Amino acid sequence: MKWISALLLILLTACQQKGRKPEQKAAEIPAEAQNLYKAVNLYPDSISLRVQLVNALDSAGALPLALAQMDSLIKRDSANFGIWFHKAQLSEKAMDTSMALQSYRMAVRIYPSPDALLAMANLLAEKKNEQAVVICDEVESMRLGREYLAHTSFIKGVYFARTGDIVKAMASFDRCMGNDYQYMEAYMEKGFLYYDTKQTDKAISIFEKALEIRPTYADASYWLAKCFETKGEKEKAITEYQKALVLDPSIKEATEALKRLGA
């Protein structure tokens, strides 16, 4: 989501509770983080150094270690909005939805910023919790402009889509795109709904529209290919799968699809 890109990267699918990965061995931690560990041990009360260490561990993918440092920060300043918000972001990256929601709730109790509220609402929407809509209504009442209307509409659409209210979901995604025609995730979600309800031609039109707006959007190419494959249009499917891989070589499903199609 665009608003998330400036603050945090949230998966659009539901974040599932998972056990944390084993802590990384010291040898796997980059030198920068190891040096920061030493500095933090020398100056344990330095919030700045500890935040630098958190960021270094996050960059290294050592999320459990980064979260442990966040807990240390919280012990020192449990009324700090920024610390709770950061912990929520890290918890979400670690796929710990329960901890992320708990941390977002603590953050918004301290300061109900629209970004924290929307981050929490996004997770609740994926969990089919109607509180997501209530929070979005609260943010809309702040009258922050079309950008935030797009965000709230998208999140409401996700909630309605996950709970099976297709009509309201479609209307919400349309409202999102009406406030921001470049909101790619809204196009994708609308396309998914058409695809899941066997309206393949309509799904194709949505994914093609997304690519018209942003030709380099790999996910749209991949799903367009899936639609063509569903219709039995093999050559078109191969072309779009190949395009998706050029744009994003990490899409393993596209590689598997090409093998399946003999390309």
C-alpha positions as YAML, in Angstrom:
chain: A
units: angstrom
residues:
- id: 1
  name: MET
  ca: [0.00, 0.00, 0.00]
- id: 2
  name: LYS
  ca: [1.28, 3.42, -0.85]
- id: 3
  name: TRP
  ca: [0.71, 4.91, 2.58]
- id: 4
  name: ILE
  ca: [2.46, 2.00, 4.14]
- id: 5
  name: SER
  ca: [5.54, 2.33, 1.95]
- id: 6
  name: ALA
  ca: [6.56, 5.47, 3.80]
- id: 7
  name: LEU
  ca: [6.06, 3.90, 7.21]
- id: 8
  name: LEU
  ca: [6.05, 0.13, 7.00]
- id: 9
  name: LEU
  ca: [5.64, -2.71, 4.55]
- id: 10
  name: ILE
  ca: [2.43, -4.60, 5.22]
- id: 11
  name: LEU
  ca: [1.50, -7.78, 3.47]
- id: 12
  name: LEU
  ca: [-1.89, -7.55, 1.81]
- id: 13
  name: THR
  ca: [-2.67, -11.10, 2.76]
- id: 14
  name: ALA
  ca: [-3.44, -11.91, 6.38]
- id: 15
  name: CYS
  ca: [-0.38, -12.06, 8.59]
- id: 16
  name: GLN
  ca: [-0.46, -15.40, 10.37]
- id: 17
  name: GLN
  ca: [0.86, -15.99, 13.85]
- id: 18
  name: LYS
  ca: [4.12, -17.87, 13.57]
- id: 19
  name: GLY
  ca: [6.80, -18.94, 15.96]
- id: 20
  name: ARG
  ca: [9.82, -16.69, 15.84]
- id: 21
  name: LYS
  ca: [12.93, -17.87, 14.08]
- id: 22
  name: PRO
  ca: [15.85, -18.97, 16.23]
- id: 23
  name: GLU
  ca: [18.14, -16.10, 17.12]
- id: 24
  name: GLN
  ca: [20.98, -15.62, 14.69]
- id: 25
  name: LYS
  ca: [24.46, -16.61, 15.71]
- id: 26
  name: ALA
  ca: [26.89, -13.81, 16.39]
- id: 27
  name: ALA
  ca: [28.83, -14.66, 13.24]
- id: 28
  name: GLU
  ca: [25.72, -13.95, 11.15]
- id: 29
  name: ILE
  ca: [25.29, -10.47, 12.54]
- id: 30
  name: PRO
  ca: [27.04, -7.81, 10.42]
- id: 31
  name: ALA
  ca: [29.99, -5.92, 11.81]
- id: 32
  name: GLU
  ca: [27.96, -2.72, 12.06]
- id: 33
  name: ALA
  ca: [25.47, -4.35, 14.41]
- id: 34
  name: GLN
  ca: [28.22, -6.03, 16.44]
- id: 35
  name: ASN
  ca: [29.89, -2.66, 16.94]
- id: 36
  name: LEU
  ca: [26.59, -1.14, 17.96]
- id: 37
  name: TYR
  ca: [26.09, -3.94, 20.50]
- id: 38
  name: LYS
  ca: [29.39, -2.96, 22.07]
- id: 39
  name: ALA
  ca: [28.37, 0.70, 22.10]
- id: 40
  name: VAL
  ca: [25.01, -0.10, 23.68]
- id: 41
  name: ASN
  ca: [26.75, -2.15, 26.38]
- id: 42
  name: LEU
  ca: [28.95, 0.84, 27.13]
- id: 43
  name: TYR
  ca: [26.04, 3.30, 27.10]
- id: 44
  name: PRO
  ca: [22.92, 1.27, 27.96]
- id: 45
  name: ASP
  ca: [20.81, 4.39, 28.54]
- id: 46
  name: SER
  ca: [21.42, 5.79, 25.06]
- id: 47
  name: ILE
  ca: [18.13, 5.59, 23.17]
- id: 48
  name: SER
  ca: [19.79, 6.79, 19.98]
- id: 49
  name: LEU
  ca: [22.38, 3.99, 19.96]
- id: 50
  name: ARG
  ca: [19.75, 1.36, 20.69]
- id: 51
  name: VAL
  ca: [17.54, 2.61, 17.86]
- id: 52
  name: GLN
  ca: [20.53, 2.44, 15.52]
- id: 53
  name: LEU
  ca: [21.10, -1.13, 16.66]
- id: 54
  name: VAL
  ca: [17.44, -2.00, 16.04]
- id: 55
  name: ASN
  ca: [17.67, -0.61, 12.52]
- id: 56
  name: ALA
  ca: [20.90, -2.47, 11.81]
- id: 57
  name: LEU
  ca: [19.41, -5.76, 13.04]
- id: 58
  name: ASP
  ca: [16.25, -5.14, 11.03]
- id: 59
  name: SER
  ca: [18.31, -4.56, 7.89]
- id: 60
  name: ALA
  ca: [20.18, -7.79, 8.57]
- id: 61
  name: GLY
  ca: [16.92, -9.71, 8.91]
- id: 62
  name: ALA
  ca: [17.54, -10.43, 12.59]
- id: 63
  name: LEU
  ca: [14.01, -9.52, 13.63]
- id: 64
  name: PRO
  ca: [13.91, -11.46, 16.93]
- id: 65
  name: LEU
  ca: [17.04, -9.64, 18.06]
- id: 66
  name: ALA
  ca: [15.65, -6.30, 16.90]
- id: 67
  name: LEU
  ca: [12.43, -6.95, 18.82]
- id: 68
  name: ALA
  ca: [14.42, -7.80, 21.94]
- id: 69
  name: GLN
  ca: [16.04, -4.37, 21.70]
- id: 70
  name: MET
  ca: [12.63, -2.76, 21.27]
- id: 71
  name: ASP
  ca: [11.51, -4.41, 24.50]
- id: 72
  name: SER
  ca: [14.52, -2.86, 26.22]
- id: 73
  name: LEU
  ca: [13.50, 0.54, 24.89]
- id: 74
  name: ILE
  ca: [9.93, 0.04, 26.10]
- id: 75
  name: LYS
  ca: [11.16, -0.77, 29.61]
- id: 76
  name: ARG
  ca: [12.89, 2.60, 29.64]
- id: 77
  name: ASP
  ca: [10.07, 4.62, 28.06]
- id: 78
  name: SER
  ca: [6.76, 2.77, 27.93]
- id: 79
  name: ALA
  ca: [4.83, 5.96, 27.13]
- id: 80
  name: ASN
  ca: [6.66, 6.62, 23.89]
- id: 81
  name: PHE
  ca: [4.35, 6.38, 20.84]
- id: 82
  name: GLY
  ca: [7.23, 5.97, 18.41]
- id: 83
  name: ILE
  ca: [8.71, 2.99, 20.20]
- id: 84
  name: TRP
  ca: [5.42, 1.09, 20.31]
- id: 85
  name: PHE
  ca: [4.73, 1.95, 16.66]
- id: 86
  name: HIS
  ca: [8.18, 0.72, 15.64]
- id: 87
  name: LYS
  ca: [7.69, -2.49, 17.60]
- id: 88
  name: ALA
  ca: [4.38, -3.02, 15.82]
- id: 89
  name: GLN
  ca: [6.09, -2.59, 12.45]
- id: 90
  name: LEU
  ca: [8.82, -5.06, 13.32]
- id: 91
  name: SER
  ca: [6.31, -7.55, 14.73]
- id: 92
  name: GLU
  ca: [4.36, -7.37, 11.51]
- id: 93
  name: LYS
  ca: [7.49, -8.04, 9.47]
- id: 94
  name: ALA
  ca: [8.13, -11.01, 11.75]
- id: 95
  name: MET
  ca: [4.62, -12.26, 10.92]
- id: 96
  name: ASP
  ca: [3.58, -11.97, 14.57]
- id: 97
  name: THR
  ca: [0.14, -10.47, 14.00]
- id: 98
  name: SER
  ca: [-0.94, -10.78, 17.61]
- id: 99
  name: MET
  ca: [2.06, -8.82, 18.90]
- id: 100
  name: ALA
  ca: [1.72, -6.28, 16.08]
- id: 101
  name: LEU
  ca: [-1.91, -5.58, 16.98]
- id: 102
  name: GLN
  ca: [-1.08, -5.36, 20.67]
- id: 103
  name: SER
  ca: [1.70, -2.88, 19.93]
- id: 104
  name: TYR
  ca: [-0.44, -0.78, 17.60]
- id: 105
  name: ARG
  ca: [-3.12, -0.60, 20.30]
- id: 106
  name: MET
  ca: [-0.56, 0.64, 22.80]
- id: 107
  name: ALA
  ca: [0.70, 3.19, 20.28]
- id: 108
  name: VAL
  ca: [-2.73, 4.64, 19.49]
- id: 109
  name: ARG
  ca: [-3.59, 4.88, 23.19]
- id: 110
  name: ILE
  ca: [-0.64, 7.23, 23.53]
- id: 111
  name: TYR
  ca: [-1.26, 9.11, 20.29]
- id: 112
  name: PRO
  ca: [-4.02, 8.12, 17.84]
- id: 113
  name: SER
  ca: [-2.14, 9.06, 14.68]
- id: 114
  name: PRO
  ca: [-3.99, 8.25, 11.45]
- id: 115
  name: ASP
  ca: [-1.10, 6.15, 10.16]
- id: 116
  name: ALA
  ca: [-1.01, 3.96, 13.25]
- id: 117
  name: LEU
  ca: [-4.80, 3.64, 13.19]
- id: 118
  name: LEU
  ca: [-4.76, 2.59, 9.54]
- id: 119
  name: ALA
  ca: [-1.94, 0.11, 10.07]
- id: 120
  name: MET
  ca: [-3.97, -1.49, 12.83]
- id: 121
  name: ALA
  ca: [-7.16, -1.39, 10.75]
- id: 122
  name: ASN
  ca: [-5.38, -3.12, 7.88]
- id: 123
  name: LEU
  ca: [-4.44, -6.07, 10.07]
- id: 124
  name: LEU
  ca: [-7.92, -6.23, 11.58]
- id: 125
  name: ALA
  ca: [-9.46, -6.23, 8.10]
- id: 126
  name: GLU
  ca: [-7.39, -9.24, 7.12]
- id: 127
  name: LYS
  ca: [-8.56, -10.96, 10.31]
- id: 128
  name: LYS
  ca: [-12.19, -10.23, 9.36]
- id: 129
  name: ASN
  ca: [-12.62, -8.03, 12.41]
- id: 130
  name: GLU
  ca: [-15.34, -5.42, 11.90]
- id: 131
  name: GLN
  ca: [-13.43, -3.01, 14.14]
- id: 132
  name: ALA
  ca: [-11.40, -2.27, 10.99]
- id: 133
  name: VAL
  ca: [-14.40, -0.42, 9.51]
- id: 134
  name: VAL
  ca: [-14.98, 1.49, 12.74]
- id: 135
  name: ILE
  ca: [-11.37, 2.66, 12.76]
- id: 136
  name: CYS
  ca: [-11.55, 3.68, 9.10]
- id: 137
  name: ASP
  ca: [-14.67, 5.73, 9.84]
- id: 138
  name: GLU
  ca: [-12.76, 7.41, 12.67]
- id: 139
  name: VAL
  ca: [-9.91, 8.33, 10.33]
- id: 140
  name: GLU
  ca: [-12.35, 9.60, 7.70]
- id: 141
  name: SER
  ca: [-13.92, 11.87, 10.32]
- id: 142
  name: MET
  ca: [-10.52, 13.59, 10.61]
- id: 143
  name: ARG
  ca: [-11.03, 14.95, 7.08]
- id: 144
  name: LEU
  ca: [-7.41, 14.49, 6.03]
- id: 145
  name: GLY
  ca: [-8.07, 14.59, 2.30]
- id: 146
  name: ARG
  ca: [-8.35, 12.24, -0.66]
- id: 147
  name: GLU
  ca: [-5.16, 10.31, 0.06]
- id: 148
  name: TYR
  ca: [-6.54, 9.07, 3.36]
- id: 149
  name: LEU
  ca: [-9.98, 8.48, 1.85]
- id: 150
  name: ALA
  ca: [-8.26, 6.16, -0.60]
- id: 151
  name: HIS
  ca: [-6.55, 4.32, 2.25]
- id: 152
  name: THR
  ca: [-9.70, 3.92, 4.33]
- id: 153
  name: SER
  ca: [-11.71, 2.82, 1.31]
- id: 154
  name: PHE
  ca: [-9.13, 0.22, 0.43]
- id: 155
  name: ILE
  ca: [-9.04, -1.22, 3.93]
- id: 156
  name: LYS
  ca: [-12.83, -1.34, 4.08]
- id: 157
  name: GLY
  ca: [-12.77, -3.13, 0.74]
- id: 158
  name: VAL
  ca: [-10.35, -5.71, 2.11]
- id: 159
  name: TYR
  ca: [-12.62, -6.29, 5.11]
- id: 160
  name: PHE
  ca: [-15.72, -6.71, 2.94]
- id: 161
  name: ALA
  ca: [-13.85, -8.96, 0.51]
- id: 162
  name: ARG
  ca: [-12.58, -11.21, 3.29]
- id: 163
  name: THR
  ca: [-16.04, -11.45, 4.85]
- id: 164
  name: GLY
  ca: [-17.71, -12.26, 1.53]
- id: 165
  name: ASP
  ca: [-19.64, -9.02, 0.94]
- id: 166
  name: ILE
  ca: [-18.63, -8.69, -2.72]
- id: 167
  name: VAL
  ca: [-20.92, -5.76, -3.52]
- id: 168
  name: LYS
  ca: [-19.58, -3.57, -0.72]
- id: 169
  name: ALA
  ca: [-16.04, -4.69, -1.45]
- id: 170
  name: MET
  ca: [-16.31, -3.65, -5.11]
- id: 171
  name: ALA
  ca: [-17.85, -0.32, -4.14]
- id: 172
  name: SER
  ca: [-15.06, 0.34, -1.65]
- id: 173
  name: PHE
  ca: [-12.32, -0.47, -4.14]
- id: 174
  name: ASP
  ca: [-13.99, 1.77, -6.72]
- id: 175
  name: ARG
  ca: [-14.13, 4.57, -4.15]
- id: 176
  name: CYS
  ca: [-10.44, 4.00, -3.40]
- id: 177
  name: MET
  ca: [-9.50, 4.26, -7.07]
- id: 178
  name: GLY
  ca: [-11.75, 7.29, -7.45]
- id: 179
  name: ASN
  ca: [-9.64, 9.07, -4.86]
- id: 180
  name: ASP
  ca: [-6.35, 7.73, -6.21]
- id: 181
  name: TYR
  ca: [-6.44, 6.17, -9.68]
- id: 182
  name: GLN
  ca: [-2.89, 4.84, -9.21]
- id: 183
  name: TYR
  ca: [-3.75, 2.76, -6.14]
- id: 184
  name: MET
  ca: [-2.49, -0.52, -7.58]
- id: 185
  name: GLU
  ca: [-3.55, -2.70, -4.66]
- id: 186
  name: ALA
  ca: [-7.19, -1.72, -5.19]
- id: 187
  name: TYR
  ca: [-7.02, -2.85, -8.83]
- id: 188
  name: MET
  ca: [-5.46, -6.12, -7.74]
- id: 189
  name: GLU
  ca: [-8.04, -6.82, -5.06]
- id: 190
  name: LYS
  ca: [-10.88, -6.06, -7.45]
- id: 191
  name: GLY
  ca: [-9.28, -8.33, -10.03]
- id: 192
  name: PHE
  ca: [-8.96, -11.10, -7.45]
- id: 193
  name: LEU
  ca: [-12.67, -10.85, -6.70]
- id: 194
  name: TYR
  ca: [-13.55, -11.21, -10.37]
- id: 195
  name: TYR
  ca: [-11.12, -14.09, -10.77]
- id: 196
  name: ASP
  ca: [-12.43, -15.92, -7.70]
- id: 197
  name: THR
  ca: [-16.03, -15.54, -8.88]
- id: 198
  name: LYS
  ca: [-15.17, -16.97, -12.32]
- id: 199
  name: GLN
  ca: [-15.59, -13.61, -14.09]
- id: 200
  name: THR
  ca: [-12.29, -14.02, -15.89]
- id: 201
  name: ASP
  ca: [-12.88, -11.48, -18.66]
- id: 202
  name: LYS
  ca: [-13.66, -8.78, -16.11]
- id: 203
  name: ALA
  ca: [-10.57, -9.73, -14.16]
- id: 204
  name: ILE
  ca: [-8.51, -9.40, -17.34]
- id: 205
  name: SER
  ca: [-9.86, -5.91, -17.95]
- id: 206
  name: ILE
  ca: [-8.89, -4.85, -14.42]
- id: 207
  name: PHE
  ca: [-5.35, -6.24, -14.61]
- id: 208
  name: GLU
  ca: [-4.88, -4.70, -18.05]
- id: 209
  name: LYS
  ca: [-6.03, -1.35, -16.66]
- id: 210
  name: ALA
  ca: [-3.50, -1.65, -13.85]
- id: 211
  name: LEU
  ca: [-0.74, -2.32, -16.40]
- id: 212
  name: GLU
  ca: [-1.90, 0.61, -18.51]
- id: 213
  name: ILE
  ca: [-1.37, 2.85, -15.50]
- id: 214
  name: ARG
  ca: [1.83, 1.16, -14.34]
- id: 215
  name: PRO
  ca: [3.40, -1.03, -17.06]
- id: 216
  name: THR
  ca: [6.13, -2.27, -14.71]
- id: 217
  name: TYR
  ca: [3.74, -3.72, -12.11]
- id: 218
  name: ALA
  ca: [4.82, -7.37, -12.04]
- id: 219
  name: ASP
  ca: [1.92, -8.69, -9.98]
- id: 220
  name: ALA
  ca: [-0.59, -7.43, -12.54]
- id: 221
  name: SER
  ca: [1.29, -9.21, -15.33]
- id: 222
  name: TYR
  ca: [1.38, -12.42, -13.32]
- id: 223
  name: TRP
  ca: [-2.35, -12.37, -12.61]
- id: 224
  name: LEU
  ca: [-3.16, -11.39, -16.16]
- id: 225
  name: ALA
  ca: [-1.20, -14.47, -17.21]
- id: 226
  name: LYS
  ca: [-3.20, -16.62, -14.78]
- id: 227
  name: CYS
  ca: [-6.40, -15.33, -16.32]
- id: 228
  name: PHE
  ca: [-5.21, -16.14, -19.84]
- id: 229
  name: GLU
  ca: [-4.13, -19.61, -18.69]
- id: 230
  name: THR
  ca: [-7.56, -20.15, -17.12]
- id: 231
  name: LYS
  ca: [-9.15, -19.27, -20.47]
- id: 232
  name: GLY
  ca: [-6.83, -21.64, -22.31]
- id: 233
  name: GLU
  ca: [-5.02, -18.82, -24.13]
- id: 234
  name: LYS
  ca: [-1.62, -20.42, -23.77]
- id: 235
  name: GLU
  ca: [0.53, -18.04, -25.84]
- id: 236
  name: LYS
  ca: [-0.86, -14.94, -24.14]
- id: 237
  name: ALA
  ca: [-0.33, -16.58, -20.77]
- id: 238
  name: ILE
  ca: [3.29, -17.43, -21.59]
- id: 239
  name: THR
  ca: [3.97, -13.87, -22.73]
- id: 240
  name: GLU
  ca: [2.61, -12.37, -19.52]
- id: 241
  name: TYR
  ca: [4.36, -14.89, -17.26]
- id: 242
  name: GLN
  ca: [7.63, -14.08, -19.00]
- id: 243
  name: LYS
  ca: [6.96, -10.38, -18.63]
- id: 244
  name: ALA
  ca: [6.21, -10.82, -14.93]
- id: 245
  name: LEU
  ca: [9.52, -12.62, -14.44]
- id: 246
  name: VAL
  ca: [11.47, -9.91, -16.24]
- id: 247
  name: LEU
  ca: [9.88, -7.34, -13.94]
- id: 248
  name: ASP
  ca: [10.29, -9.47, -10.81]
- id: 249
  name: PRO
  ca: [12.46, -12.62, -11.06]
- id: 250
  name: SER
  ca: [11.39, -13.63, -7.54]
- id: 251
  name: ILE
  ca: [7.90, -14.68, -8.64]
- id: 252
  name: LYS
  ca: [8.47, -18.43, -8.39]
- id: 253
  name: GLU
  ca: [4.89, -19.19, -9.40]
- id: 254
  name: ALA
  ca: [5.53, -17.62, -12.79]
- id: 255
  name: THR
  ca: [8.57, -19.85, -13.32]
- id: 256
  name: GLU
  ca: [6.52, -22.90, -12.36]
- id: 257
  name: ALA
  ca: [3.71, -21.83, -14.68]
- id: 258
  name: LEU
  ca: [6.11, -21.52, -17.63]
- id: 259
  name: LYS
  ca: [7.41, -25.02, -16.97]
- id: 260
  name: ARG
  ca: [3.84, -26.25, -16.75]
- id: 261
  name: LEU
  ca: [3.04, -24.64, -20.09]
- id: 262
  name: GLY
  ca: [6.18, -26.05, -21.69]
- id: 263
  name: ALA
  ca: [7.75, -22.65, -22.34]
...
